[in-house]
């Protein structure tokens, strides 16, 4: 089975955002980066499918040169090779431009299965996977919690609302967006880190025809603030009013 995994480099969750001069994205120079967490679960699922059914796992990423950091990490965890669509403009590109860049670089490989994380930790629109499926002309399913591959088909478990799940049968090839928590992540070993240095990373160019459909107009860092309210009346009246506000306004109790 030939599996592609789309991974993204995002800022670490502990990093305090600093915006660029135009207030439309972050200052890359000051940021610390890591692999997008949902993509890490997609990579792990691909590696498990390879261990069970054989084949290869190819990681695909679109972004500037610094993306090589997470590509090498994925190779160290067990991916066989990588495709890097290198372009500085892809650092903050919308889902349409990113999907077009990935699709153009992946088409010639004719993958049996394409996995992406459900969404990215930075923009969080959960659109790349479904748009990529459309660009590749493949069926897709989202919010996947379990994958069973049998011959030329799949059975996948989708997470629905309210604690419900849905099993879906799908043909191969297909695109799946993986939910975080589907499996237990592995980490790179010293042997894997050394082996990653010899694995192929194919560079690809971003297509010039792709046009953005979404635009970030302005970003800002939320300001912290607090407001003290005094509830009057007797202790019994104040307690009753406090419960009402917690239930109806703050919605922290039911």
C-alpha positions as CSV (number, residue, x, y, z in Angstrom):
1,X,0.0,0.0,0.0
2,X,1.4,3.4,-1.1
3,X,0.4,6.0,1.5
4,X,0.9,9.7,1.5
5,X,0.7,11.7,4.7
6,X,0.3,15.5,4.5
7,X,2.1,17.3,7.4
8,X,2.3,20.9,8.4
9,X,4.8,22.9,10.5
10,X,3.1,25.1,13.0
11,X,4.2,27.2,15.9
12,X,4.6,25.5,19.3
13,X,1.7,25.8,21.6
14,X,3.9,27.3,24.3
15,X,5.1,30.2,22.1
16,X,3.6,33.6,22.8
17,X,2.5,34.9,19.3
18,X,4.2,38.0,17.9
19,X,2.6,39.5,14.9
20,X,4.4,40.9,11.8
21,X,4.3,44.6,10.9
22,X,1.2,44.3,8.7
23,X,-0.7,42.3,11.5
24,X,-1.6,39.6,9.0
25,X,0.6,36.7,10.3
26,X,3.2,35.9,12.9
27,X,6.9,36.9,12.9
28,X,8.7,33.8,11.8
29,X,12.0,35.0,13.1
30,X,10.9,34.9,16.7
31,X,8.8,31.7,16.5
32,X,9.5,28.1,17.6
33,X,8.0,25.4,15.4
34,X,6.8,21.8,15.6
35,X,4.7,19.2,13.7
36,X,1.0,19.9,13.7
37,X,-0.4,17.5,16.3
38,X,-3.3,16.1,14.2
39,X,-0.9,15.4,11.4
40,X,1.3,13.4,13.8
41,X,-1.6,11.1,14.4
42,X,-2.1,10.7,10.7
43,X,1.5,9.8,10.3
44,X,1.3,7.2,13.1
45,X,-1.8,5.7,11.4
46,X,0.0,5.4,8.1
47,X,3.0,3.7,9.7
48,X,0.7,1.2,11.4
49,X,-1.0,0.4,8.1
50,X,2.4,-0.1,6.4
51,X,3.5,-2.4,9.2
52,X,0.3,-4.5,8.7
53,X,0.0,-4.4,4.9
54,X,3.4,-3.5,3.6
55,X,4.2,-0.7,1.1
56,X,5.7,2.7,1.8
57,X,4.8,6.0,3.6
58,X,5.6,9.3,1.9
59,X,5.3,12.5,3.8
60,X,4.2,15.6,1.9
61,X,4.5,19.2,3.1
62,X,4.1,22.7,1.6
63,X,6.0,25.6,3.0
64,X,9.3,27.5,3.3
65,X,12.7,25.9,3.8
66,X,12.2,25.6,7.6
67,X,9.6,22.9,7.0
68,X,12.5,20.5,6.5
69,X,12.6,20.3,10.3
70,X,9.3,18.5,10.6
71,X,9.9,16.5,7.4
72,X,13.1,15.1,8.9
73,X,11.2,14.3,12.1
74,X,8.6,12.4,10.1
75,X,11.3,10.4,8.3
76,X,13.0,9.7,11.7
77,X,9.7,8.2,13.0
78,X,9.6,5.8,10.1
79,X,8.4,7.4,6.8
80,X,10.3,6.2,3.8
81,X,10.7,9.4,1.8
82,X,9.3,12.9,1.4
83,X,8.0,15.5,-1.0
84,X,8.5,19.2,-0.1
85,X,6.8,21.9,-2.1
86,X,9.1,24.7,-1.1
87,X,7.8,28.3,-1.3
88,X,7.9,31.1,1.3
89,X,4.4,32.2,0.4
90,X,2.9,28.9,1.5
91,X,3.7,29.6,5.1
92,X,0.4,31.4,5.5
93,X,-1.5,30.3,2.4
94,X,-5.1,29.4,2.5
95,X,-6.5,25.9,2.1
96,X,-7.1,26.3,-1.7
97,X,-3.5,27.3,-2.4
98,X,-2.0,24.7,-0.1
99,X,-4.2,21.9,-1.5
100,X,-3.3,22.9,-5.1
101,X,0.4,22.9,-4.2
102,X,0.2,19.5,-2.6
103,X,-2.0,17.9,-5.3
104,X,0.3,19.0,-8.1
105,X,3.3,17.5,-6.4
106,X,1.5,14.2,-5.4
107,X,-0.4,13.4,-8.6
108,X,2.4,11.5,-10.4
109,X,2.9,9.1,-7.5
110,X,-0.7,7.8,-7.7
111,X,-1.1,7.0,-4.0
112,X,-3.5,4.3,-2.7
113,X,-4.3,6.3,0.4
114,X,-3.8,9.9,1.4
115,X,-4.0,10.9,5.1
116,X,-4.1,14.4,6.6
117,X,-4.7,15.6,10.1
118,X,-8.3,16.8,10.8
119,X,-7.2,20.4,11.0
120,X,-4.1,22.6,11.6
121,X,-3.3,24.1,15.0
122,X,-2.7,27.5,13.5
123,X,-5.6,28.3,11.1
124,X,-7.8,25.4,12.1
125,X,-10.3,25.5,9.2
126,X,-10.2,21.7,8.5
127,X,-10.4,22.3,4.8
128,X,-7.1,21.1,3.2
129,X,-8.0,17.4,3.4
130,X,-11.4,17.7,1.6
131,X,-10.2,20.2,-1.0
132,X,-7.1,18.0,-1.7
133,X,-9.5,15.1,-2.3
134,X,-11.4,17.2,-4.9
135,X,-8.1,18.2,-6.6
136,X,-7.0,14.6,-6.8
137,X,-10.4,13.4,-7.9
138,X,-10.7,10.9,-4.9
139,X,-13.5,10.0,-2.5
140,X,-12.9,11.2,1.1
141,X,-14.1,10.8,4.7
142,X,-13.5,13.1,7.6
143,X,-12.9,12.9,11.4
144,X,-11.6,9.3,11.2
145,X,-11.2,7.4,14.5
146,X,-10.3,3.9,13.1
147,X,-9.1,2.6,9.7
148,X,-9.5,-1.0,8.5
149,X,-8.0,-1.8,5.1
150,X,-9.1,-5.0,3.3
151,X,-7.9,-5.7,-0.2
152,X,-8.9,-2.8,-2.4
153,X,-11.3,-1.2,0.1
154,X,-11.6,0.5,3.5
155,X,-13.9,0.5,6.5
156,X,-13.5,3.7,8.5
157,X,-15.0,4.9,11.7
158,X,-16.2,8.5,11.7
159,X,-16.8,10.6,14.8
160,X,-20.2,12.3,14.8
161,X,-21.7,14.8,17.2
162,X,-23.1,13.8,20.6
163,X,-20.9,10.8,21.2
164,X,-22.1,9.0,18.1
165,X,-20.0,7.2,15.5
166,X,-20.5,6.0,11.9
167,X,-18.8,3.1,10.0
168,X,-18.4,3.8,6.3
169,X,-17.2,1.5,3.5
170,X,-15.0,3.2,0.9
171,X,-13.0,2.2,-2.2
172,X,-9.3,2.8,-2.7
173,X,-7.7,5.2,-3.5
174,X,-9.2,7.6,-1.0
175,X,-8.4,10.6,1.2
176,X,-9.0,10.5,5.0
177,X,-8.7,13.3,7.6
178,X,-7.6,11.8,10.9
179,X,-8.8,12.8,14.3
180,X,-6.3,13.4,17.1
181,X,-6.3,10.5,19.6
182,X,-6.8,7.7,17.1
183,X,-3.7,6.0,18.3
184,X,-0.6,6.2,20.5
185,X,2.1,8.3,19.0
186,X,5.6,6.9,18.6
187,X,8.8,9.0,18.8
188,X,11.9,9.0,16.8
189,X,14.7,6.6,17.9
190,X,18.4,7.4,17.6
191,X,18.5,4.7,14.8
192,X,15.6,6.4,13.1
193,X,17.2,9.9,13.3
194,X,20.4,8.5,11.7
195,X,18.5,6.7,9.0
196,X,16.5,9.9,8.2
197,X,19.6,11.7,7.0
198,X,19.9,9.3,4.0
199,X,16.2,9.3,3.0
200,X,15.1,11.1,-0.1
201,X,13.4,14.5,0.1
202,X,12.1,15.5,-3.4
203,X,11.7,19.2,-3.9
204,X,8.7,20.4,-6.0
205,X,7.6,23.8,-7.2
206,X,4.3,25.4,-6.3
207,X,2.0,26.0,-9.3
208,X,1.7,29.6,-10.3
209,X,-2.0,29.2,-11.3
210,X,-3.4,28.7,-7.8
211,X,-5.3,31.7,-6.4
212,X,-6.4,32.3,-2.8
213,X,-10.1,32.2,-1.9
214,X,-9.6,33.4,1.7
215,X,-7.6,36.4,3.0
216,X,-6.4,37.2,6.5
217,X,-7.3,40.9,6.9
218,X,-6.0,41.4,10.5
219,X,-4.8,39.5,13.5
220,X,-4.6,40.6,17.1
221,X,-3.6,39.1,20.4
222,X,-6.6,39.0,22.8
223,X,-6.2,41.3,25.8
224,X,-6.7,39.9,29.3
225,X,-9.1,41.7,31.6
226,X,-11.3,41.2,34.6
227,X,-14.4,42.7,35.9
228,X,-15.6,42.5,39.5
229,X,-19.3,42.4,40.2
230,X,-20.8,42.8,43.7
231,X,-24.1,40.9,44.2
232,X,-26.2,42.6,46.9
233,X,-29.0,41.3,49.1
234,X,-29.1,38.8,51.9
235,X,-26.8,35.7,51.8
236,X,-29.6,33.6,50.5
237,X,-30.6,36.1,47.8
238,X,-27.0,36.6,46.8
239,X,-26.4,32.8,46.5
240,X,-29.5,32.4,44.4
241,X,-28.5,35.2,42.0
242,X,-24.9,33.8,41.8
243,X,-26.3,30.4,40.8
244,X,-28.5,32.0,38.2
245,X,-25.6,33.9,36.6
246,X,-23.4,30.8,36.6
247,X,-26.1,28.9,34.9
248,X,-27.6,31.4,32.5
249,X,-24.7,33.8,31.7
250,X,-21.5,32.0,32.3
251,X,-23.1,28.6,31.5
252,X,-20.6,26.7,33.7
253,X,-23.3,24.7,35.5
254,X,-26.6,23.3,34.3
